[in-house]
Amino acid sequence: MTDKLRLGVNGAGGRMGQRIVALASKDPELIVSAALENAKSPSIGKDAGELAGIGKIGVLVSSQLDQPVDVIIDFSVPAGAIAAARLCDEATIPLVIATTGLTPEQREAIIAISHKTPLLMAPSMSLAVNVAMQLVREAGRLLKSVPEGVDVEIVERHHRFKEDAPSGTALHFGKIVAEEMGQTNHIHGREGRPGLRPRDEIGYHALRTGDNVGEHTIVFGLMGETLEVTVRGHTRDSYAYGALSAAKFLVKQQPGLYSMRDVLGL
């Protein structure tokens, strides 16, 4: 018997899934009990620990949940997140959704399970990113009444393999700014002669370079000065540690929808 939290990892064969397996295996509060993947994944049947580079842990990657778990972290693809939500809905298992790039319809389908089981969703699992979001909200609140106006631009950098742009985190930063300052025009890049910058605009700029794990800079441009809030991920472990913190938080909660703000007590 063990009093450790039994963790299931959906997307265990992916880069982030592997890091969650590796870090969870070192955590004295956790034990990896299940490693899930799509039935067509080449990882099926392999030891999750070996895939993660930490040696055998005795947990084989499977397309079926055949071991009891206390919570599941999904770090896969949108279709995988939907599959995880269905599983957790049926078995009443708390679920952390760390997958990004969800359509509004996919997001709503996942949120629906929160009536039955605890669900945590966030545009980023990074603890630092979520603190930065709080700082951006405060900056927007304080600057919204500047008579000369404030121009807001959001610049994000990610690795060359990222398929969506701008990032879900960048879009969420924009949503926060708009809630506080009222911008209604969200544009993506500029070219040609767009004319004078409208006061109701937020500009997004997505850079895709090398193996960059993620950077976001929110620029508040005033007349005569500039305020920038920047957060940088040095390794993917920042997202994995955040997801593990979310899992530990979520197992103690009642059914409902939670975010990283709840984990941080913001």
N, C-alpha and C positions, 0 to 999 in steps of 0.2 A: 504494500500500500504506500501511497505517496500523497502528501498534501500540496504538491505542486499543481499549478494551473495547467490543465491539459489543453494544448494549443493545436489547432488545425490550420494548415497553411494552404490556401487555394492559389494555384499558380506557382507551386513549389519548384518547378523546373525553370522558371524565368530568373532573370538577374536579381530582381528584388525579392522574389520568393526564396531564392538561395541565401540571400543575406539575412532574411528573417529567420530561416532555419539555423544558420550559423550562430547568430547572436542569441536566439532563444535558447539554443543548446548550452550556452555559457551562463545563462541567467539562472541563479539559484531558485527563483520563484516559478520557473516555467519548465515544462517538458513538452517536446514536440511529439504529439500522439498520432497525427495524421498529416499526410502530404498529398494534396490533390492536384490533378491535372486533367486536361482534355483527354479523352480516350485515344485520340490519334497522336498524342505527344510522344516523341521519342524517349521521354523521361520515364514513361510508364514501366514499372517493374524494377527500377533502379533504386538503390538506397539513397534517401534524401540527404543524408549526411555526406555521402561520397560526392553527390552532385554539388553540394555546397563547399566541398573542399576541406571538410573537417573529419573525414573518416566515417565509418559505418556507425549509425545510431539505431539500427534495427527497425527503421520505418521505411517501408517501400512506397514509392510514388504510385498512386492508384487513381482511377477515375470514379471510385466508389468510396463512400465513407463507411469503413467497416470497423472503426475503433471509436469509443466514446471520447468526446471532446467537450471542453467547457466553453470555448470561444473559437471562432474562425476569423482569420485575417485573410481578406481577398486582395491580392496584388497581382492581377492578371490582365485581362482585356475585357472590354464591355460585355461580350457574350459570356465570358467566364464569371463576371460579376453577377449577371442575371442568374446563371446556374447556381452560384453560391447562395444567392438570396432565396431561391426556391427551396434549396436544401435546408437552409436555416429556418425558413418559414415552416416547413413540414416538421422539422425536428425540434423547433423552438430553441435554437442555439443563438446566442449573441453573435453579431456579425460586425466586423470592422471592414468597411469598404475603402480601400486605398487606391483602387483603380480610377484613372482619370479618362477623359475623352467620352464620357457618357452623353447620349442624347437626352433631351428633356424627357422623352417618353421612357427611356431606360431608367433614368433617375427616379421618375415617379413610380415606376413598377417596383423598384427596390425599396423606396420609402414606404410603400404600402405594407411591408412586413413589420414595420415598427409598431403597429397596433398589437402585435402578438409577441414580439421578442425585442430586446434592446438592439438598436442599430446605430452605428456611428459612421457618419460620412463627412468628409472634409476635402476641399480642393488640394490640400497639402497635408501630409503627415508630419512635416517638420515642425518641431517645437519653436525654433527661431522664426520661421515664416509666420506662424500664428501670432507670435508676439509682435512681429512687424506689422501684421494686419491691424492689431490694436493701436499701434503707434500711428499708422496711416489714418485710421478712423479719427483719432484725436486731432491730427494735423488738419484733416479736412474740416472738422467741426470748428476749429479755431480760425481757419483762414477763409471760411466761406463768405464772410462779410467784408473782405478787403475791397475798398472802393475801386481800385484800379483793376481788379480782377486777378485771378490766379490761373495759369495754364498748367494743366496736368498731363504728363506723358508717362507711359509705362513701357519700360524696356526690359525684355527678358531674353536670357541666353540658355540654350539647352544643347544637348549632344545631337549629332547629325542623324541619329536613328529615331528621334522623336517624330511621331507622325502627325500630331495635331498642333496647330498654331493659330493664335497665341495660346500659351499654356492655360490650363484651367485655373491655375493660381493667379496668373496675370489678369484674367477676366474677373476673378473674384476681387482682386485689389481694385479693379475698375468699378465693380459693383459697390464696394464699400465707399469709394470716393463719391460716386454718384448719389448714394443715399445721403451723404452728409452735405454735398455741395450742389446737387441738382443738375449735373450735366446730363443731357439727353442724347447727344450725338457721339457715338463711339465709332472711331475710324481705325483702319488698319493700314499703316504705312501711308506714304504720300509720294506723288509723282506729278510731273507736269507743272501747271500753274494753278494750284488750288485756291489762290487768293489769300486774303487776310484770314488769320486764324479766328474762328468763331469762339465766343465766350462759353458756349455750351458744349465744348468738345473735349473728349479724352482720346488721345492718340496712343495706339499700341504698336510696338515694334518687336518682331520676333527674330532673334539671331539663332542660327543653327551651326555650331562649331565643334568639331572634334568630339571629345568625350565629356564635355561640360555637363555636370550633373544638375545644374540649375542655379541661375542668378536672377534676381528681380530688383529693379530700381524704379521707384516711384518718384517722379520729379515734380515738384511744386514750383513753378516759375513765377516769381513776382517781379514787379518793376524795381530793378536795383539789387535784387538778391534772389537766391535759389535755395530751396530746402530739398534734400534728397534723403529718402529712406532706402537703404540697400541691404539685401540679405543674400548671402552666398552659401551654397552647399559645397562642402569640400569633398565629401564622398557620399555615396548612396546610403551609407549607414545612418545618416541623419534622418532619413525617411523611415528606415527600419526601426530605429530606436523609438521614434514617435509612434509608429504603429503598435509596437509592443506596449508602450505606456497606455495607449488607447485601449488595448485588449484588457490590461489589468484593471483599468477603470470600469470598462463596460460590464464585466461579469458581476459587478456589485450593484448594477442599476436595474430599475424596473423597466418593462417594455416602454419604448419611446424612441424618439429620434434625438441623437446627441451629436456634438461636434468637438473639435479640438479645443474650442473655447471652454467647454465643460471640463475637459481633462485638465486644462491649465487654471481653472477657476476664474476665468475672466468675466 
